[in-house]
Amino acid sequence: MPARPRLIVLVGMQGSGKSTYAARLAAADPAIRVISRDAEVERLNAGRLPYDKALRRFAKTASRRLLAALAEAGASSDDVVLDMTNGTRAERARRMAFFPNHDKFAVCFAVPIQECRRRAALRADKPLPPVAFFSFRKHYEPPSPDEGFIGIETIEPQSRL
């Protein structure tokens, strides 16, 4: 019997290393689909506006495209990586519902808020307000097997990704 496709749900604060991890997975296996709201905003913006302004301007269009990408990927037999914060059960459930035929794995990035803020500050092209980090921390719910995950891995912090 052929293996079921995988859905890898990245879970972590902004600046925790999710996109770096997703890029490494995709480089190792070009057949993996990476779905990222940030990447969609960047495609729509094409470098015209600073990221914070582009996010506000293109949020609705990026969200529509994100839903379409989730539906398309969920209907496929491709392995998929969800590169978003995915910090609450409700967020994960909404996205995972598109993938009834995929085996689901969570990869959690256990990076302290101070390190995430330090890393994010190094990204001049993508400024983030402090409230983004504190909001994530306040609402964060760790992934659990009862959400449908057959594996949950935790990535410990590294000073440089």
N, CA, C and O of each residue as an XYZ file, in Angstrom:
644
protein
N       0.847     -1.184      0.000
C       0.000      0.000      0.000
C       0.886      1.238      0.000
O       1.813      1.328      0.805
N       0.620      2.194     -0.884
C       1.461      3.395     -0.930
C       1.299      4.241      0.330
O       0.241      4.271      0.957
N       2.369      4.915      0.669
C       2.345      5.790      1.845
C       1.412      6.963      1.597
O       1.294      7.462      0.478
N       0.760      7.386      2.653
C      -0.096      8.573      2.552
C       0.790      9.815      2.494
O       1.888      9.823      3.050
N       0.317     10.863      1.824
C       1.101     12.103      1.821
C       1.136     12.699      3.219
O       0.274     12.421      4.052
N       2.155     13.527      3.461
C       2.341     14.151      4.765
C       1.930     15.619      4.730
O       2.148     16.321      3.743
N       1.339     16.057      5.816
C       1.113     17.473      6.081
C       1.982     17.808      7.282
O       1.795     17.261      8.369
N       2.930     18.707      7.080
C       3.830     19.122      8.153
C       3.427     20.534      8.561
O       3.592     21.484      7.796
N       2.901     20.657      9.766
C       2.401     21.931     10.273
C       3.485     22.538     11.162
O       3.786     22.018     12.236
N       4.060     23.633     10.705
C       5.077     24.325     11.498
C       4.372     25.218     12.511
O       3.418     25.920     12.177
N       4.850     25.183     13.750
C       4.211     25.919     14.843
C       5.284     26.716     15.568
O       6.215     26.147     16.137
N       5.149     28.027     15.544
C       6.124     28.832     16.262
C       5.930     30.316     16.035
O       5.268     30.757     15.096
N       6.528     31.053     16.924
C       6.481     32.507     16.892
C       7.208     33.047     15.654
O       8.053     32.367     15.072
N       6.874     34.247     15.274
C       7.589     34.930     14.213
C       9.067     34.982     14.582
O       9.412     35.296     15.721
N       9.940     34.677     13.626
C      11.370     34.724     13.891
C      11.925     33.468     14.541
O      13.093     33.443     14.930
N      11.114     32.428     14.668
C      11.578     31.208     15.339
C      12.326     30.253     14.414
O      12.951     29.301     14.882
N      12.269     30.496     13.109
C      13.000     29.646     12.171
C      12.127     28.782     11.283
O      12.637     27.906     10.584
N      10.822     29.009     11.295
C       9.908     28.181     10.506
C      10.201     28.257      9.013
O      10.280     27.225      8.347
N      10.361     29.451      8.485
C      10.593     29.600      7.037
C      11.939     29.030      6.619
O      12.064     28.464      5.533
N      12.938     29.175      7.464
C      14.251     28.582      7.181
C      14.124     27.063      7.131
O      14.678     26.418      6.242
N      13.402     26.501      8.076
C      13.178     25.059      8.123
C      12.408     24.600      6.884
O      12.768     23.602      6.259
N      11.347     25.332      6.533
C      10.546     24.979      5.353
C      11.397     25.019      4.085
O      11.279     24.146      3.226
N      12.245     26.025      3.972
C      13.108     26.147      2.792
C      14.080     24.973      2.718
O      14.370     24.471      1.633
N      14.577     24.543      3.858
C      15.500     23.391      3.873
C      14.776     22.113      3.462
O      15.329     21.301      2.720
N      13.553     21.928      3.935
C      12.778     20.753      3.526
C      12.536     20.765      2.018
O      12.691     19.745      1.346
N      12.157     21.926      1.497
C      11.880     22.040      0.063
C      13.138     21.848     -0.773
O      13.080     21.273     -1.860
N      14.268     22.323     -0.276
C      15.525     22.137     -1.005
C      15.911     20.663     -1.043
O      16.451     20.182     -2.039
N      15.634     19.952      0.040
C      15.961     18.527      0.101
C      15.007     17.689     -0.749
O      15.383     16.624     -1.240
N      13.784     18.163     -0.922
C      12.785     17.442     -1.709
C      11.932     18.457     -2.470
O      10.944     18.960     -1.934
N      12.308     18.764     -3.718
C      11.576     19.780     -4.489
C      10.102     19.452     -4.727
O       9.345     20.330     -5.141
N       9.678     18.213     -4.476
C       8.268     17.863     -4.657
C       7.399     18.350     -3.503
O       6.173     18.348     -3.610
N       8.018     18.767     -2.405
C       7.253     19.273     -1.258
C       6.672     20.643     -1.599
O       7.366     21.517     -2.119
N       5.394     20.809     -1.296
C       4.753     22.118     -1.464
C       4.850     22.879     -0.147
O       4.518     22.347      0.912
N       5.304     24.116     -0.221
C       5.335     24.974      0.965
C       4.248     26.029      0.788
O       4.225     26.747     -0.211
N       3.361     26.116      1.752
C       2.284     27.115      1.719
C       2.565     28.124      2.816
O       2.676     27.778      3.993
N       2.678     29.395      2.400
C       3.053     30.460      3.323
C       2.294     31.736      2.976
O       2.331     32.200      1.836
N       1.618     32.290      3.953
C       0.927     33.569      3.733
C       1.944     34.678      3.452
O       1.719     35.524      2.586
N       3.054     34.674      4.179
C       4.089     35.689      3.957
C       4.608     35.638      2.528
O       4.789     36.675      1.890
N       4.849     34.425      2.022
C       5.342     34.293      0.644
C       4.306     34.811     -0.348
O       4.661     35.407     -1.365
N       3.042     34.588     -0.059
C       1.988     35.081     -0.951
C       1.941     36.610     -0.939
O       1.782     37.239     -1.986
N       2.078     37.199      0.238
C       2.119     38.668      0.329
C       3.316     39.200     -0.456
O       3.197     40.186     -1.183
N       4.465     38.548     -0.310
C       5.665     38.984     -1.025
C       5.487     38.862     -2.542
O       5.944     39.731     -3.285
N       4.824     37.785     -3.012
C       4.562     37.643     -4.459
C       3.656     38.770     -4.958
O       3.908     39.359     -6.009
N       2.609     39.062     -4.201
C       1.679     40.122     -4.607
C       2.356     41.486     -4.595
O       2.097     42.318     -5.464
N       3.195     41.709     -3.644
C       3.854     43.003     -3.476
C       4.978     43.234     -4.477
O       5.171     44.353     -4.954
N       5.714     42.185     -4.792
C       6.846     42.256     -5.723
C       7.847     43.349     -5.329
O       8.417     44.015     -6.193
N       8.054     43.525     -4.028
C       9.062     44.462     -3.560
C       8.696     45.930     -3.632
O       9.551     46.785     -3.402
N       7.453     46.244     -3.943
C       7.067     47.651     -4.110
C       6.911     48.405     -2.795
O       7.270     49.579     -2.706
N       6.379     47.739     -1.777
C       6.094     48.401     -0.496
C       6.858     47.710      0.621
O       7.220     46.540      0.488
N       7.110     48.416      1.724
C       7.649     47.731      2.899
C       6.663     46.640      3.330
O       5.457     46.760      3.112
N       7.191     45.579      3.941
C       6.366     44.416      4.256
C       5.128     44.774      5.072
O       4.037     44.302      4.751
N       5.260     45.588      6.110
C       4.100     45.893      6.960
C       2.977     46.554      6.170
O       1.801     46.269      6.398
N       3.338     47.440      5.238
C       2.318     48.085      4.397
C       1.761     47.111      3.372
O       0.566     47.134      3.078
N       2.615     46.257      2.827
C       2.162     45.255      1.859
C       1.190     44.280      2.530
O       0.190     43.882      1.933
N       1.490     43.904      3.761
C       0.606     42.985      4.474
C      -0.785     43.589      4.626
O      -1.789     42.911      4.404
N      -0.842     44.853      5.001
C      -2.152     45.519      5.137
C      -2.846     45.629      3.780
O      -4.046     45.381      3.671
N      -2.101     45.995      2.766
C      -2.704     46.205      1.443
C      -3.187     44.906      0.801
O      -4.246     44.881      0.174
N      -2.417     43.828      0.954
C      -2.712     42.589      0.238
C      -3.292     41.487      1.125
O      -3.420     40.350      0.673
N      -3.641     41.790      2.355
C      -4.094     40.755      3.294
C      -5.276     39.952      2.756
O      -5.258     38.723      2.807
N      -6.290     40.620      2.248
C      -7.483     39.901      1.778
C      -7.167     39.032      0.565
O      -7.582     37.874      0.499
N      -6.442     39.583     -0.380
C      -6.092     38.809     -1.574
C      -5.193     37.639     -1.201
O      -5.374     36.528     -1.701
N      -4.228     37.884     -0.327
C      -3.339     36.804      0.108
C      -4.130     35.719      0.829
O      -3.858     34.533      0.639
N      -5.098     36.101      1.647
C      -5.914     35.113      2.355
C      -6.743     34.280      1.387
O      -6.869     33.069      1.572
N      -7.311     34.905      0.360
C      -8.070     34.159     -0.658
C      -7.164     33.175     -1.385
O      -7.534     32.021     -1.605
N      -5.982     33.638     -1.753
C      -5.037     32.757     -2.446
C      -4.558     31.632     -1.542
O      -4.348     30.506     -1.993
N      -4.390     31.944     -0.268
C      -3.977     30.932      0.691
C      -5.039     29.835      0.790
O      -4.703     28.651      0.794
N      -6.302     30.212      0.869
C      -7.384     29.220      0.919
C      -7.403     28.363     -0.340
O      -7.600     27.150     -0.266
N      -7.201     28.988     -1.489
C      -7.157     28.230     -2.750
C      -5.977     27.269     -2.759
O      -6.107     26.132     -3.212
N      -4.828     27.716     -2.262
C      -3.643     26.846     -2.213
C      -3.871     25.682     -1.264
O      -3.464     24.557     -1.558
N      -4.516     25.935     -0.126
C      -4.827     24.861      0.814
C      -5.762     23.834      0.175
O      -5.543     22.629      0.300
N      -6.793     24.309     -0.503
C      -7.746     23.397     -1.151
C      -7.060     22.561     -2.225
O      -7.270     21.350     -2.306
N      -6.250     23.202     -3.039
C      -5.554     22.481     -4.116
C      -4.584     21.453     -3.548
O      -4.556     20.305     -3.992
N      -3.792     21.866     -2.566
C      -2.809     20.955     -1.974
C      -3.493     19.820     -1.213
O      -3.024     18.682     -1.238
N      -4.588     20.126     -0.546
C      -5.310     19.102      0.200
C      -5.907     18.033     -0.684
O      -6.071     16.889     -0.259
N      -6.236     18.394     -1.917
C      -6.792     17.430     -2.874
C      -5.705     16.637     -3.587
O      -6.003     15.708     -4.337
N      -4.463     16.994     -3.360
C      -3.352     16.339     -4.046
C      -2.770     15.212     -3.193
O      -3.169     15.001     -2.047
N      -1.835     14.512     -3.776
C      -1.102     13.493     -3.019
C       0.306     13.979     -2.700
O       1.206     13.180     -2.439
N       0.486     15.294     -2.726
C       1.785     15.900     -2.433
C       2.007     16.026     -0.929
O       1.059     16.176     -0.158
N       3.272     15.962     -0.528
C       3.639     16.342      0.825
C       3.581     17.863      0.902
O       3.992     18.551     -0.032
N       3.072     18.387      2.012
C       2.823     19.822      2.151
C       3.371     20.308      3.487
O       3.252     19.630      4.507
N       3.975     21.501      3.463
C       4.439     22.168      4.672
C       3.632     23.455      4.827
O       3.564     24.268      3.905
N       3.021     23.634      6.001
C       2.308     24.879      6.305
C       3.242     25.778      7.096
O       3.485     25.549      8.281
N       3.762     26.797      6.438
C       4.725     27.725      7.031
C       3.993     28.977      7.511
O       4.000     30.016      6.850
N       3.368     28.850      8.670
C       2.658     29.950      9.316
C       2.821     29.751     10.820
O       3.310     28.708     11.254
N       2.421     30.728     11.612
C       2.615     30.573     13.051
C       1.805     29.409     13.616
O       2.298     28.698     14.492
N       0.590     29.196     13.146
C      -0.239     28.058     13.558
C      -0.268     27.893     15.076
O      -0.127     26.785     15.594
N      -0.451     29.006     15.778
C      -0.298     29.014     17.225
C      -1.464     28.529     18.048
O      -1.307     28.266     19.240
N      -2.644     28.404     17.441
C      -3.798     27.946     18.226
C      -4.408     26.707     17.587
O      -4.242     26.443     16.396
N      -5.120     25.958     18.421
C      -5.825     24.771     17.921
C      -6.799     25.146     16.813
O      -6.913     24.436     15.814
N      -7.502     26.264     16.991
C      -8.501     26.676     15.996
C      -7.843     26.977     14.645
O      -8.354     26.567     13.603
N      -6.715     27.690     14.661
C      -6.009     27.975     13.400
C      -5.581     26.678     12.715
O      -5.780     26.494     11.514
N      -4.996     25.797     13.498
C      -4.533     24.529     12.924
C      -5.704     23.714     12.386
O      -5.611     23.142     11.300
N      -6.796     23.654     13.128
C      -7.959     22.863     12.711
C      -8.526     23.368     11.390
O      -8.851     22.574     10.507
N      -8.646     24.696     11.252
C      -9.173     25.259      9.999
C      -8.307     24.851      8.814
O      -8.825     24.500      7.754
N      -7.001     24.896      8.990
C      -6.086     24.576      7.886
C      -5.986     23.076      7.650
O      -5.946     22.627      6.505
N      -5.944     22.306      8.721
C      -5.804     20.852      8.590
C      -7.045     20.209      7.982
O      -6.961     19.123      7.408
N      -8.193     20.867      8.100
C      -9.434     20.323      7.532
C      -9.334     20.138      6.017
O     -10.057     19.323      5.445
N      -8.454     20.879      5.374
C      -8.265     20.752      3.924
C      -7.504     19.468      3.553
O      -7.394     19.137      2.373
N      -6.984     18.750      4.549
C      -6.075     17.629      4.288
C      -6.567     16.319      4.922
O      -5.865     15.736      5.748
N      -7.768     15.851      4.541
C      -8.300     14.643      5.179
C      -7.496     13.381      4.865
O      -7.543     12.418      5.631
N      -6.769     13.370      3.764
C      -6.050     12.170      3.342
C      -4.550     12.243      3.580
O      -3.798     11.419      3.060
N      -4.110     13.222      4.362
C      -2.689     13.374      4.676
C      -2.423     12.946      6.118
O      -3.242     13.176      7.007
N      -1.267     12.320      6.335
C      -0.798     12.083      7.692
C      -0.257     13.406      8.220
O       0.494     14.093      7.528
N      -0.629     13.758      9.428
C      -0.335     15.085      9.964
C       0.756     15.036     11.037
O       0.716     14.238     11.974
N       1.722     15.921     10.852
C       2.847     16.045     11.777
C       2.973     17.512     12.177
O       2.763     18.401     11.352
N       3.313     17.766     13.427
C       3.584     19.128     13.891
C       5.069     19.239     14.199
O       5.671     18.330     14.770
N       5.644     20.361     13.812
C       7.018     20.677     14.179
C       6.954     22.007     14.923
O       6.630     23.045     14.346
N       7.273     21.952     16.234
C       7.175     23.120     17.110
C       8.551     23.744     17.298
O       9.540     23.041     17.501
N       8.603     25.043     17.228
C       9.852     25.785     17.385
C       9.849     26.437     18.764
O       9.173     27.442     18.986
N      10.608     25.858     19.680
C      10.643     26.300     21.081
C      11.754     27.333     21.260
O      12.756     27.081     21.930
N      11.557     28.484     20.655
C      12.560     29.548     20.690
C      12.037     30.665     21.591
O      10.911     31.127     21.403
N      12.825     31.102     22.556
C      12.360     32.157     23.466
C      12.016     33.455     22.720
O      12.583     33.768     21.674
N      11.082     34.182     23.293
C      10.603     35.416     22.669
C      11.747     36.402     22.411
O      11.751     37.082     21.385
N      12.703     36.486     23.316
C      13.809     37.435     23.134
C      14.623     37.087     21.885
O      15.037     37.973     21.137
N      14.847     35.786     21.668
C      15.598     35.355     20.487
C      14.798     35.597     19.211
O      15.360     36.009     18.197
N      13.510     35.348     19.254
C      12.665     35.613     18.088
C      12.677     37.100     17.737
O      12.779     37.468     16.567
N      12.573     37.938     18.747
C      12.601     39.387     18.506
C      13.957     39.817     17.954
O      14.018     40.671     17.069
N      15.049     39.235     18.466
C      16.384     39.555     17.962
C      16.497     39.165     16.489
O      16.979     39.950     15.672
N      16.062     37.978     16.158
C      16.135     37.523     14.767
C      15.274     38.397     13.855
O      15.698     38.794     12.770
N      14.067     38.685     14.314
C      13.164     39.502     13.500
C      13.738     40.900     13.274
O      13.549     41.480     12.205
N      14.431     41.438     14.265
C      15.022     42.776     14.128
C      16.109     42.809     13.053
O      16.403     43.864     12.491
N      16.695     41.664     12.776
C      17.729     41.585     11.731
C      17.137     41.628     10.325
O      17.862     41.808      9.346
N      15.825     41.463     10.231
C      15.147     41.442      8.930
C      14.550     42.819      8.665
O      13.364     43.046      8.904
N      15.361     43.715      8.180
C      14.913     45.095      7.942
C      13.764     45.157      6.942
O      12.965     46.093      6.977
N      13.671     44.168      6.049
C      12.622     44.162      5.033
C      11.268     43.719      5.586
O      10.256     43.812      4.891
N      11.242     43.238      6.828
C      10.005     42.679      7.376
C       9.829     43.073      8.843
O       9.904     42.220      9.727
N       9.593     44.366      9.104
C       9.469     44.802     10.502
C       8.211     44.232     11.163
O       7.150     44.131     10.548
N       8.367     43.869     12.418
C       7.243     43.341     13.193
C       7.118     44.129     14.490
O       8.117     44.355     15.173
N       5.917     44.545     14.836
C       5.736     45.258     16.097
C       5.858     44.295     17.277
O       5.513     43.121     17.144
N       6.339     44.763     18.421
C       6.461     43.894     19.597
C       5.164     43.172     19.957
O       5.200     42.049     20.460
N       4.025     43.808     19.705
C       2.742     43.193     20.061
C       2.536     41.860     19.344
O       1.839     40.990     19.866
N       3.118     41.682     18.173
C       2.958     40.420     17.439
C       3.515     39.250     18.244
O       2.910     38.179     18.289
N       4.652     39.452     18.870
C       5.287     38.393     19.654
C       4.499     38.100     20.929
O       4.280     36.942     21.285
N       4.079     39.161     21.607
C       3.359     38.984     22.858
C       1.974     38.390     22.622
O       1.471     37.631     23.451
N       1.358     38.734     21.491
C       0.063     38.161     21.148
C       0.190     36.659     20.893
O      -0.634     35.871     21.357
N       1.222     36.274     20.157
C       1.437     34.851     19.917
C       1.599     34.116     21.257
O       0.950     33.099     21.502
N       2.456     34.640     22.098
C       2.732     33.988     23.381
C       1.463     33.883     24.236
O       1.229     32.863     24.886
N       0.659     34.927     24.231
C      -0.556     34.944     25.050
C      -1.569     33.890     24.594
O      -2.222     33.255     25.422
N      -1.696     33.706     23.286
C      -2.734     32.828     22.739
C      -2.238     31.426     22.377
O      -3.031     30.570     21.985
N      -0.952     31.194     22.506
C      -0.360     29.931     22.061
C      -0.947     28.722     22.779
O      -1.112     28.719     23.999
N      -1.259     27.690     21.984
C      -1.705     26.399     22.484
C      -0.822     25.338     21.828
O      -0.822     25.215     20.603
N      -0.080     24.578     22.611
C       0.794     23.570     22.014
C      -0.009     22.528     21.245
O      -1.123     22.186     21.643
N       0.543     22.026     20.153
C      -0.140     20.957     19.412
C      -0.265     19.693     20.268
O       0.554     19.434     21.150
N      -1.296     18.929     19.986
C      -1.583     17.730     20.758
C      -2.012     16.604     19.809
O      -2.603     16.871     18.763
N      -1.722     15.362     20.163
C      -2.168     14.254     19.311
C      -3.680     14.240     19.087
O      -4.138     13.754     18.053
N      -4.465     14.763     20.035
C      -5.919     14.734     19.845
C      -6.402     15.682     18.744
O      -7.587     15.695     18.411
N      -5.487     16.473     18.181
C      -5.818     17.303     17.014
C      -5.679     16.501     15.719
O      -6.058     16.976     14.649
N      -5.145     15.307     15.816
C      -4.962     14.480     14.634
C      -3.515     14.302     14.221
O      -3.233     13.694     13.189
N      -2.598     14.823     15.014
C      -1.174     14.665     14.691
C      -0.724     13.250     15.043
O      -1.026     12.740     16.122
N       0.002     12.626     14.118
C       0.565     11.314     14.427
C       2.013     11.450     14.892
O       2.628     10.479     15.332
N       2.545     12.657     14.789
C       3.879     12.932     15.296
C       4.010     14.402     15.639
O       3.525     15.267     14.909
N       4.668     14.680     16.755
C       4.931     16.062     17.177
C       6.401     16.126     17.561
O       6.859     15.416     18.457
N       7.130     16.991     16.867
C       8.566     17.161     17.110
C       8.799     18.583     17.608
O       8.129     19.519     17.172
N       9.749     18.737     18.519
C      10.103     20.062     19.002
C      11.529     20.372     18.573
O      12.451     19.589     18.801
N      11.686     21.528     17.950
C      12.993     22.021     17.534
C      13.461     22.980     18.616
O      12.808     23.990     18.879
N      14.579     22.672     19.241
C      15.136     23.527     20.281
C      15.866     24.698     19.646
O      16.295     24.610     18.495
N      16.015     25.801     20.386
C      16.620     27.006     19.817
C      18.075     26.819     19.431
O      18.841     26.092     20.064
N      18.407     27.510     18.368
C      19.796     27.656     17.932
C      20.042     29.141     17.798
O      19.133     29.880     17.419
N      21.227     29.592     18.094
C      21.461     31.031     18.049
C      21.476     31.560     16.625
O      21.112     32.712     16.390
N      21.882     30.750     15.692
C      21.908     31.183     14.282
C      21.290     30.106     13.418
O      21.717     28.952     13.463
N      20.275     30.472     12.623
C      19.660     29.509     11.708
C      20.117     29.724     10.307
O      19.698     29.001      9.403
